[in-house]
Amino acid sequence: MDTQFWLSVTLACLFGVMSPGPSLAVIIATSVTQNRAAGLLAAVSHGLTVGLYALTTALGLAFVLSHYEGLFFVIQLAGCLFLLHLAVKLLLTSRHGPVPPTQVPSGVRVINKWWAIRDGCLIALLNPKIMFFFTALFSQFVSEGSSLWQKVVMALIAAVVDMGWYSCVAVLLSQPHMVRRYEEKSHWFSAIFGVFLLALSVLFTLKIINDY
C-alpha cells in the first residue's frame, strides 16, 4: 500500500464527510444555538464515533472477504451503487439552488457541553448514511492482504478527517451570518461533491470488473 492508496482513502473520506446531511445540520445547529466550543465538542464526539464505525466496518469486511468471497463481491457492487445513489441525490439537490434561510433562535444561548457531546455521538450512531458509506468505501480498499494496522490506520484517517472537517464547520459557521453565506453557496458544494462521488463510483465499478 503506497502513498497513492492512502491519499485515495483520505480524499474519499473527505468528500464523503463534506457532503451535506444530518450530521452537518447538527454541527451547524449546535455551533449557532450554543457556541463555537459546543460545536467543537460535537465535532470531536462525532469524529470518534465515526472512527469506531470505520474500524468495525473494516474488520467486518475483512472477515467477509476471507470467508465469503462471493458475498464480498456483492457488497462491492452494492457499495458502488450506493455511492452512485449519493452522487445523483447531491446533483439533483444542486439544481434547486440555495437552501431556504435557517431560522436562528434569538435571546440567551443555553450552553451545555454534555448535550453537545451527546448530540455529536448520537447523530453519528443513528445516521444510516455513515454505515452504508463506510461499507461502500472500505469494500473497495480492504483486501485479503490487509493487515490489522492498515485497517486501524484507515479508521484513524476516517476519524481525523471527520473531526477536522466538522471542527472547521463549527469554527466558521458559529456565527449566524456565516451560516447564511454557506446556504447561499450550498448548491455549488452539492454539485461538486456529487460529481466527485459519481466519478468514484464509476472508477470503483471499473476496478471490480477488471479484478474479476
C-alpha positions in Angstrom: 0.0 0.0 0.0 1.7 3.2 -1.2 1.1 6.9 -0.8 -1.4 6.9 -3.6 -3.5 4.3 -1.7 -3.6 6.3 1.5 -4.3 9.6 -0.4 -7.2 7.9 -2.2 -8.6 6.7 1.2 -8.2 10.2 2.7 -9.8 12.1 -0.3 -12.7 9.6 -0.4 -13.3 10.1 3.3 -13.0 13.8 2.9 -15.5 14.2 0.1 -17.9 11.8 1.9 -17.9 13.7 5.1 -18.2 17.0 3.3 -21.4 16.1 1.5 -24.4 17.7 3.2 -26.5 15.6 5.5 -28.0 15.2 9.1 -24.5 15.3 10.7 -23.7 18.7 9.1 -27.1 20.0 10.2 -26.5 19.0 13.8 -23.0 20.5 14.0 -24.2 23.8 12.5 -27.2 23.9 14.8 -25.0 23.2 17.9 -22.5 25.9 16.9 -25.1 28.5 16.2 -27.6 27.9 19.0 -24.9 27.3 21.7 -21.4 28.5 20.8 -18.2 27.6 19.0 -16.9 25.4 21.9 -20.0 23.4 21.9 -19.8 22.9 18.2 -16.2 21.7 18.5 -17.2 19.2 21.2 -19.9 17.9 19.0 -17.4 17.6 16.1 -14.9 15.7 18.3 -17.5 13.2 19.6 -18.9 12.7 16.1 -15.4 12.0 14.7 -14.6 9.5 17.5 -17.8 7.7 16.9 -17.2 7.6 13.1 -13.7 6.2 13.8 -15.2 3.3 15.7 -17.8 2.8 12.9 -15.0 2.7 10.4 -12.8 0.2 12.3 -15.8 -2.1 12.8 -16.6 -1.9 9.1 -13.1 -2.6 8.0 -12.8 -5.6 10.4 -16.2 -6.9 9.3 -15.4 -6.6 5.6 -12.0 -8.4 6.1 -13.9 -11.3 7.7 -16.4 -11.5 4.9 -13.7 -11.4 2.3 -11.8 -14.3 3.9 -14.8 -16.5 4.4 -17.4 -15.4 1.8 -15.7 -14.1 -1.3 -18.9 -14.2 -3.4 -20.7 -12.1 -0.7 -17.8 -9.6 -0.7 -18.2 -9.2 -4.4 -21.9 -8.4 -4.0 -21.0 -5.9 -1.2 -18.5 -4.2 -3.5 -21.1 -3.8 -6.3 -23.8 -2.6 -3.8 -21.3 -0.1 -2.5 -20.7 1.3 -5.9 -24.5 1.6 -6.4 -24.8 3.4 -3.0 -22.1 5.9 -4.0 -23.9 6.4 -7.3 -27.2 7.0 -5.4 -25.5 9.6 -3.2 -24.0 11.3 -6.3 -27.3 11.5 -8.1 -29.1 12.8 -4.9 -26.5 15.6 -4.5 -26.6 16.5 -8.2 -30.4 16.7 -8.1 -30.2 18.8 -4.9 -27.8 21.2 -6.5 -30.4 22.0 -9.2 -32.8 23.5 -6.6 -30.5 26.5 -5.9 -29.7 27.9 -2.5 -31.5 26.3 0.5 -34.0 28.4 2.5 -32.6 30.6 5.3 -32.1 28.9 8.7 -34.0 30.5 11.5 -31.5 31.1 14.2 -33.1 31.5 17.7 -32.5 34.8 19.4 -32.0 35.5 23.1 -29.8 33.9 25.7 -28.0 30.8 24.5 -28.2 27.7 26.6 -24.7 26.1 26.6 -24.3 22.5 27.8 -21.1 20.7 26.8 -22.6 17.3 27.6 -25.6 17.9 25.3 -23.1 18.8 22.5 -21.1 15.7 23.1 -24.2 13.6 23.2 -25.7 15.1 20.0 -22.5 14.6 18.1 -22.2 11.0 19.1 -25.9 10.2 18.6 -26.2 11.7 15.1 -23.1 9.6 14.1 -24.6 6.4 15.6 -28.1 7.0 14.2 -27.2 8.3 10.7 -27.6 5.2 8.4 -25.7 7.1 5.7 -22.4 6.7 7.7 -22.7 2.9 8.0 -23.5 2.5 4.3 -20.9 4.9 3.2 -18.0 3.2 5.0 -19.3 -0.2 3.8 -19.3 1.1 0.2 -15.9 2.9 0.6 -13.9 0.3 2.6 -15.1 -2.6 0.5 -13.0 -1.0 -2.3 -9.9 -0.8 -0.2 -9.9 -3.8 2.1 -8.1 -6.9 0.6 -7.1 -10.3 1.9 -3.6 -8.9 2.4 -4.8 -6.0 4.6 -3.2 -6.2 8.0 -4.7 -5.1 11.3 -2.6 -2.0 11.4 -3.7 -1.0 7.9 -7.4 -1.3 9.0 -6.7 0.7 12.1 -5.0 3.4 10.1 -7.9 3.6 7.7 -10.3 4.0 10.7 -8.0 6.7 12.1 -8.0 8.6 8.8 -11.8 8.5 8.8 -11.9 9.8 12.4 -9.4 12.6 11.9 -10.9 13.7 8.6 -14.4 13.7 10.1 -13.2 15.6 13.2 -11.2 18.1 11.2 -14.0 18.9 8.8 -16.7 19.4 11.4 -14.3 21.3 13.6 -13.8 23.7 10.7 -17.6 23.9 10.3 -18.0 24.7 14.0 -15.4 27.5 13.8 -16.5 29.1 10.6 -20.3 28.7 11.0 -20.6 29.5 14.7 -21.8 33.0 13.5 -25.3 33.2 12.1 -24.2 35.4 9.1 -21.7 32.7 8.1 -24.5 30.1 8.1 -26.4 32.2 5.5 -23.4 32.6 3.3 -22.9 28.8 3.3 -26.5 28.2 2.5 -26.3 30.6 -0.5 -23.5 28.5 -1.9 -24.7 25.1 -0.8 -26.0 24.1 -4.2 -22.5 24.5 -5.7 -21.0 22.3 -2.9 -23.6 19.7 -3.6 -22.7 19.7 -7.3 -19.0 19.4 -6.6 -19.4 16.5 -4.1 -21.9 14.9 -6.4 -19.5 14.9 -9.4 -16.7 13.5 -7.3 -18.8 10.7 -5.8 -20.1 9.9 -9.3 -16.5 9.6 -10.6 -15.6 7.5 -7.6 -18.5 5.0 -8.2 -17.5 4.7 -11.9 -13.8 4.1 -11.1 -14.6 1.5 -8.4 -17.0 -0.3 -10.7 -14.4 -0.5 -13.5 -11.8 -1.8 -10.9 -14.2 -4.5 -9.7 -14.9 -5.6 -13.3 -11.2 -5.6 -14.1 -10.4 -7.7 -11.0 -13.0 -10.3 -11.7 
